[in-house]
Every structure is written in C-alpha cells, then in structure tokens.
C-alpha cells in the first residue's frame, strides 16, 4: 500500500559549534582523531571544520620519574592529534630512540621497565622546567600545544597533583596487599594481577583547571569517549565539581562504550571495573555512569552491535541507547561513531 503521507520536512540538524570531550589516553585520542575527521569532512550532523573541540584530559596517570613529570594522557592526545605519536604503541613519539633509557639501565637506575624515549624526554624536560618556574600544568600544556597544534583546546582536568594508585594482593607484606602507582600496575604488572581497589591520591583536594567548568557548561555537546570509565573518565568526573558540571550542563551528554562483547578493546578496564564491583558489560558501564534523569551524568549511550541485546536494560535505566559498530578501525569508522553519538542526542540539542 503506497504511503500517501507527506514526506517529513527535512529538518536540519542543530548547529554543533562547540563540543567538549572528557578523554583518557589511547582510546580517547583515537576517538578524537575520528571526531575531528568527521567534523572536517561533514560526516557529523551540524558539525563543520569550524566546530571548536575542547578536550578535558585525565591527569591521574601522571607520574614523577627520573625527576621528570610525565603526563601520559595529555601527551598521547597532544602527540596523536599533532601527528607525532607512535601509532603502533599508541603512546610516545614516532621515530623514537632509546639512548637515555639504555644509559639509565647501564647505571642500574630503576625503573628500567618504564620506557622514556629520547624525543619524549624533551617534552618532560620542558614541562618539568616550566612547572619548577611556577607555571601551572594548564600553562605548560598550552605552551607544548603551540608546537604540536592538536586542533583542539587541550585542558588538564586539574592543575593539582592527582595520582591513581592500585592496591594489589601481596602475600609477602603483613597487610597481604601493597599499593603501586598506576603506571607500575599497567606497565610492569601488565594488569595481570587483580586490582583490589583503586586509590586516587589527591582526588578530593583537586580543583578543576581553568576553563574546564566553562567548557562543560558552555558547549553544545559533552562526549564521554571509549576511555577507561574508572581510571580515565572516572578520575576526571572525580575532580570535585566536575561531575556536577556534567550533570547540570544544558548540553546533551552522550557516551560510547569502551566495553565491547563483554571486555575492553584494549587497556585494563575489565580489571578496574571488577575492583569497583561493576559488571564488565556495555550496559553496566552505561548504568554506572547513570542517566542524568536519575542523578547520573549521561543522556545517551552507544553500544556496539554485538551488545544490541543490552539496549532495553539501558532504556530501563533512563538512557537513550543505540547499537552501532564501535570498533575504531580507521578514521572513517570512528567518524561514523561520532556522528551516531551526535545523532542520538540531536533531538535533545537546542
Ligand atoms: N606504556 C607501556 O606499556 N610501557 C612503557 O614503557 C610506557 C612508557 C610511557 C612513557 C610515556 C608516556 O606518556 C606513556 C608511556 N606508556 C607506556 C603508556 C602509559 O602507561 C599509558 O598510556 C597510560 O598511562 C594509560 O592510558
């Protein structure tokens, strides 16, 4: 029976002038690459090359090592979007050399298990010198980005020191456990031991870095990319004032699941989710963030097609949800994910 209803008026998507993304390291940076590609190529509804993207990056992975301040997630976003990243590793510089690392090993200086490349060391020397001269981490990041031109405004979540530590079982210690810095848990222990608990040192005393609260309040969209929901997005939301800023912004808030088919795509989300008692599933992470209508931070949640059977559980939790391909296999695939995220909340945008 031919439909005689008038064709729906072609409603233009509302303009997407500003987007704010709460990002960890490798997964967040890869998502940002696709988002920028999608904006520049017109794939993202309402977006364009002029859309301003602000990244609020996790700094709780930061680590003082060999007298240098290393900021893995800030640097991974900066190098990735500035085209200096080593694509295979997902961190550190392309065309890297390791002479300083080899010399440190020759001196028997620990930790030998954490690789600082020669080119990367220059970044940490500039950062450490500027911090010691009294500049804030925000000012340092702005200065480093003048060279790298990432094409986004890159803000640390806080200028205060916040460091994630992980408690792991240790039969040799009287308490039966020991606490290691996140970098030791991830790099030396390869997250192969259970994370008993996640301790974010300095979290309660931290304040949002300049511009962060405004970037969340005065934007057209807030995105939680497929970063680690506990030690990346979780530590960003844990900065006092940040979770409330996301809850109360007039912009829609949409997230993309880092869990696909019951496990993380890379990293150690499964281990740290277990440590906070959250089931390792796309729906459980969406519910963990929570719907804003129920006091959480999300309006909508994208899951991979493999997890389409979890959509009703998300809708029961008050979330708009959709199942789309979520593997960031190339920039076009990631751009389509970003477009789906925008489209899912477009109706909610002014
Ligand atoms: N990850 C590793 O697996 N091994 C390393 O030796 C290593 C060194 C490193 C140096 C600088 C930096 O910015 C990141 C580095 N990472 C290394 C990655 C880092 O552990 C992760 O990127 C984040 O902390 C987790 O997102």
Boltz pocket constraint, residues with backbone or C-beta under 6 A from the ligand:
constraints:
  - pocket:
      binder: B
      contacts: [[A, 24], [A, 25], [A, 26], [A, 61], [A, 70], [A, 71], [A, 72], [A, 73], [A, 75], [A, 76], [A, 90], [A, 91], [A, 92], [A, 113], [A, 114], [A, 115], [A, 116], [A, 120], [A, 183], [A, 186], [A, 187]]
      max_distance: 6.0
